[in-house]
Amino acid sequence: IDRACSPEWRIGFQTTSRHNLTWVVAGRGIFQYNGERLEARAGDLLYLPPLSTRQAVTDGDDLMRCYACDFRCRSLDGPDLPRLPLAAQRRIGFPDGLLEGYRRLNRVWLEKREGWALEARGLFCQILSILLSASRAAERGGEREKRLALVPDYLFHPYAEPDPVPPP
């Protein structure tokens, strides 16, 4: 899941059988997704649906570090979803909680203690939720969501700070 690429790292041409999400946290990678060239840098999210082709290399002068997951995704009534509502590439930056979520998932995945599969699925669902929200925000420009995120704090804690306007 946590991939620190060496200068020799590459994914040879292949067809995927599952959904793939790759979030680049450092460096640069060059991907071919279904014949389309994508240059990914820190903060980019790449998505590839099942039955797609891919290949990739890292930039030897700017080695990529990323978190990548291949997974199946089913609808509530059972059948596999053919694709998620994500673009092939979107700059999402570093949303709150995402890096920590991936680090926790990586630790659970590697340790494989009792109950690890259920915990890993729960963590991945949280990560997927953050990624979908961040992608939607990036698609809309993100500023509106940032402002709207402040509303609950104001509504729930309107008197956290002294009122800057003195009474008459």
CORZITA-V817585 format. One record per residue. RES is the residue in three letters. PHI is phi in whole degrees, 0 to 359 (999 if undefined). PSI is psi in whole degrees, -180 to 180 (* if undefined). Layout:
res=RES phi=PHI psi=PSI
res=RES phi=PHI psi=PSI
//
This chain:
res=ILE phi=999 psi=-53
res=ASP phi=273 psi=113
res=ARG phi=243 psi=114
res=ALA phi=257 psi=108
res=CYS phi=283 psi=140
res=SER phi=272 psi=168
res=PRO phi=300 psi=-25
res=GLU phi=271 psi=-4
res=TRP phi=298 psi=139
res=ARG phi=198 psi=154
res=ILE phi=249 psi=118
res=GLY phi=290 psi=164
res=PHE phi=303 psi=129
res=GLN phi=204 psi=161
res=THR phi=253 psi=131
res=THR phi=278 psi=151
res=SER phi=252 psi=-9
res=ARG phi=227 psi=171
res=HIS phi=293 psi=150
res=ASN phi=226 psi=131
res=LEU phi=240 psi=131
res=THR phi=231 psi=122
res=TRP phi=249 psi=116
res=VAL phi=274 psi=126
res=VAL phi=251 psi=-15
res=ALA phi=199 psi=156
res=GLY phi=75 psi=-155
res=ARG phi=213 psi=138
res=GLY phi=228 psi=150
res=ILE phi=246 psi=121
res=PHE phi=242 psi=150
res=GLN phi=242 psi=110
res=TYR phi=248 psi=114
res=ASN phi=51 psi=40
res=GLY phi=84 psi=-7
res=GLU phi=265 psi=130
res=ARG phi=279 psi=128
res=LEU phi=234 psi=129
res=GLU phi=256 psi=114
res=ALA phi=254 psi=138
res=ARG phi=233 psi=174
res=ALA phi=308 psi=130
res=GLY phi=97 psi=-5
res=ASP phi=271 psi=141
res=LEU phi=249 psi=129
res=LEU phi=247 psi=138
res=TYR phi=229 psi=136
res=LEU phi=225 psi=121
res=PRO phi=285 psi=166
res=PRO phi=301 psi=155
res=LEU phi=66 psi=29
res=SER phi=254 psi=162
res=THR phi=257 psi=151
res=ARG phi=207 psi=158
res=GLN phi=200 psi=158
res=ALA phi=201 psi=155
res=VAL phi=218 psi=161
res=THR phi=258 psi=160
res=ASP phi=281 psi=119
res=GLY phi=300 psi=-23
res=ASP phi=265 psi=-9
res=ASP phi=212 psi=72
res=LEU phi=301 psi=134
res=MET phi=278 psi=143
res=ARG phi=234 psi=134
res=CYS phi=208 psi=167
res=TYR phi=245 psi=126
res=ALA phi=229 psi=141
res=CYS phi=222 psi=133
res=ASP phi=255 psi=134
res=PHE phi=203 psi=159
res=ARG phi=263 psi=149
res=CYS phi=222 psi=119
res=ARG phi=251 psi=152
res=SER phi=283 psi=167
res=LEU phi=298 psi=-27
res=ASP phi=267 psi=9
res=GLY phi=117 psi=-47
res=PRO phi=290 psi=152
res=ASP phi=296 psi=141
res=LEU phi=281 psi=132
res=PRO phi=288 psi=-28
res=ARG phi=200 psi=160
res=LEU phi=259 psi=161
res=PRO phi=281 psi=64
res=LEU phi=228 psi=147
res=ALA phi=281 psi=162
res=ALA phi=300 psi=-35
res=GLN phi=213 psi=136
res=ARG phi=209 psi=136
res=ARG phi=277 psi=113
res=ILE phi=250 psi=-9
res=GLY phi=73 psi=-139
res=PHE phi=231 psi=77
res=PRO phi=298 psi=148
res=ASP phi=306 psi=132
res=GLY phi=85 psi=-13
res=LEU phi=289 psi=-49
res=LEU phi=298 psi=-45
res=GLU phi=297 psi=-39
res=GLY phi=299 psi=-45
res=TYR phi=295 psi=-40
res=ARG phi=297 psi=-43
res=ARG phi=295 psi=-44
res=LEU phi=300 psi=-44
res=ASN phi=300 psi=-44
res=ARG phi=296 psi=-48
res=VAL phi=299 psi=-43
res=TRP phi=297 psi=-42
res=LEU phi=284 psi=-37
res=GLU phi=285 psi=-36
res=LYS phi=48 psi=50
res=ARG phi=284 psi=172
res=GLU phi=307 psi=131
res=GLY phi=81 psi=10
res=TRP phi=297 psi=-37
res=ALA phi=296 psi=-44
res=LEU phi=295 psi=-43
res=GLU phi=296 psi=-41
res=ALA phi=297 psi=-41
res=ARG phi=296 psi=-42
res=GLY phi=297 psi=-45
res=LEU phi=296 psi=-41
res=PHE phi=295 psi=-38
res=CYS phi=299 psi=-40
res=GLN phi=296 psi=-44
res=ILE phi=299 psi=-46
res=LEU phi=299 psi=-39
res=SER phi=298 psi=-45
res=ILE phi=297 psi=-44
res=LEU phi=296 psi=-44
res=LEU phi=296 psi=-43
res=SER phi=296 psi=-44
res=ALA phi=294 psi=-38
res=SER phi=294 psi=-43
res=ARG phi=298 psi=-42
res=ALA phi=296 psi=-42
res=ALA phi=294 psi=-37
res=GLU phi=297 psi=-36
res=ARG phi=269 psi=0
res=GLY phi=102 psi=-17
res=GLY phi=79 psi=-30
res=GLU phi=296 psi=-41
res=ARG phi=299 psi=-43
res=GLU phi=296 psi=-38
res=LYS phi=298 psi=-43
res=ARG phi=293 psi=-43
res=LEU phi=295 psi=-30
res=ALA phi=295 psi=-22
res=LEU phi=281 psi=-20
res=VAL phi=300 psi=-49
res=PRO phi=302 psi=-38
res=ASP phi=299 psi=-42
res=TYR phi=291 psi=-43
res=LEU phi=292 psi=-39
res=PHE phi=272 psi=-21
res=HIS phi=224 psi=55
res=PRO phi=291 psi=-18
res=TYR phi=247 psi=23
res=ALA phi=297 psi=-34
res=GLU phi=246 psi=149
res=PRO phi=300 psi=145
res=ASP phi=295 psi=124
res=PRO phi=288 psi=-14
res=VAL phi=262 psi=116
res=PRO phi=291 psi=148
res=PRO phi=297 psi=155
res=PRO phi=291 psi=*
//
